[in-house]
Amino acid sequence: MTQPKDASPAPERVLLTAQTAREFAAALFEKTGVPQPDAAIAARCLVRADLRGVDTHGIVRIPGYLKRIEAGLVDPAPEFVFEPVGPSVARLDGRDGLGFVIATRAVDHALGLAAEHGIGLVGVRNSTHFGMGATYLLQAIEAGYGAMVFTNASPAMPPWGGRGELFGTSPFAVGMPAPGSVPFVLDMSPTVVARGKIRKAEREGRAIPDGWAVDAEGNPTTDPGEALKGGLLPIGGAKGAGLSMMMDILCGVLTGARFAGDVGDQYKVFDRPQGVGHFIFVFRPDLFLTAQEAAARMAHLVKTVKSTPKAAGVDEIFMPGEIEGRCEVARLSEGIPYRRVDLAPLVEIAKAGGTPLPRGL
Amino acid sequence: MTQPKDASPAPERVLLTAQTAREFAAALFEKTGVPQPDAAIAARCLVRADLRGVDTHGIVRIPGYLKRIEAGLVDPAPEFVFEPVGPSVARLDGRDGLGFVIATRAVDHALGLAAEHGIGLVGVRNSTHFGMGATYLLQAIEAGYGAMVFTNASPAMPPWGGRGELFGTSPFAVGMPAPGSVPFVLDMSPTVVARGKIRKAEREGRAIPDGWAVDAEGNPTTDPGEALKGGLLPIGGAKGAGLSMMMDILCGVLTGARFAGDVGDQYKVFDRPQGVGHFIFVFRPDLFLTAQEAAARMAHLVKTVKSTPKAAGVDEIFMPGEIEGRCEVARLSEGIPYRRVDLAPLVEIAKAGGTPLPRGL
């Protein structure tokens, strides 16, 4: 377990290499009965979020996942069978396994369909929280494919005009490779902010800005605790609310997963599995053109975007996901600066179970 | 040409039945060389927008389309050949025909692929403005299918952090049938408002609200004319801007259409065809379930949405597209109230070409 050279994080932080973080995370999953290959997948997904600066979806969440495995609500070792539905379509029952493993396998399967037929769609039911949507876009992009990866999620926002929580703040995630250039990695919540950001503010004892959320009565609030009891505000009003409903339709209604407010919140509902659904669609970027043309066109788009005249106060125009991609490059070489307080629950679990701790923790 | 009974529009308006409006619109297209079946398709698409209250995308736009046909920039009578790309995928060269006809035919073809294989994707290049996105969702929904219908469009907004115009305010359109209930018809621009609303404000001499658009220098403006020279503001900042880029990637980069700011504005660019691209994906709602289960689940979602506790001041919660659907039902029986001033250019064209006018015009 090596520490990068010249690492001098603030004392409340510890720098871990991605490899160290992955080994630690995988060991924790294995200890609760997740087979080694699946534990490695889950660890890779979570650490990728940390590498990209999306620390709301990183290894700090592990205690929540382990708790659900221990409660029998997540099956640590399900067997997956893809059922063919058509030449380019398959169905997967996730059997309440880890969302990371289910979604990674489903993307793999969709890539196989697309390799043969140009496009591949996999509908997934009985899954659980799959973490950062961009993980799966990158899986497709790194294999040379474009992708749409949608999931539904536990209730966090009302339909437009309503009160309380019905639909999830599911990531809307669409990606496209750009060989030799910057890939398109759009991974966004349909709300002004993701719920993870409110949870982080609560953890860190900070107020949230106005316009992010409402309390249980539907009134604006800057208290993250009240916001977590209330609901998040969608982007563009009815538009963001419509996007969230779309994800519940594609991932829930269509696939056979839970839907319409019935997906279990992993932090609140302990009497049944989550029942999450995913809609995973991948496509060859050279579906309608030669591979060379496709790559040249995408590179031209990126170049055009990045050379657009800048608005006042803007130093650089970024592709969606580009800032996160640079963070990943930096953290791969410099290490990931975790807050000790965020890792404390993981350290406690490791100590209780006899899992070796990374140096410095 | 019948007028509905009890019709008493304000004197500046004229009520036309949908049938009358369609016949008038089709006659104008036929007069410029569009074959009868294609003229009927274009007329049906445009009048459907008027029926649904989306009058920014209705027959008032006809003079613009005719002008481009007469300028040789739109081919009134191209022949379409769908090239198979895979069992569920086809490519269409729109040959600079009318976008309405191209998109309608492409949805039809995609439905045929989906009937056989569960899903169908058609990538379209060399198309033109196709009007209201919901038209094509409804075409799929009425055939019993779900759909994603994306298009790119002429430059109207910068990438996030940029100035000026690069990407279009393309409709993001996704639909799902709900037999016996209210279908999901999400048709939204990734901007706070569609450019058509700004054009309408300009036509009607009204200022636009703050937060809709910026002028050519990137400063906020309430002047619709300045806004049309400047750019529209996306929903959710970088998120809406990312959605617009996504549509340019899927509809332009992928299909072989023009892209990255190169799609021609139908009202400004008269030295070449528009080169619009479409991404049309349809799917069977019973892909992963029985048809009965699928229908029951969608009906349950709609019922749950509509019975959600209402926010203060809200009388009813609507599904996306439901208000427009009710407008369509009402206008089918009561007629469509057109502003005479908006129809004046059509009347002028009809008179010049000897096309019979609907009664009352």
Interface residues (C-beta under 8 A of the other chain):
Chain A: V85 G86 P87 S88 V89 R91 H117 G118 I119 L121 G123 R125 G146 P158 P159 W160 G161 G162 R163 G164 L166 V174 M176 F184 L186 M188 V192 G218 I235 G236 A238 K239 G240 G242 L243 M245 M246 D248 I249 L250 G252 V253 L254 T255 G256 F259 A260 G261 F281 F283 P285 L287 F288 L289 E293 A294 R297 M298 H300 L301 T304 V305 T308 P309 K310 A311 A312 V314 E316 I317 F318 P320
Chain B: V85 G86 P87 S88 V89 R91 H117 G118 I119 L121 G123 R125 G146 P158 P159 W160 G161 G162 R163 G164 L166 V174 M176 F184 L186 M188 V192 G218 I235 G236 A238 K239 G240 G242 L243 M245 M246 D248 I249 L250 G252 V253 L254 T255 G256 F259 A260 G261 F281 F283 P285 L287 F288 L289 E293 A294 R297 M298 H300 L301 T304 V305 T308 P309 K310 A311 A312 V314 E316 I317 F318 P320
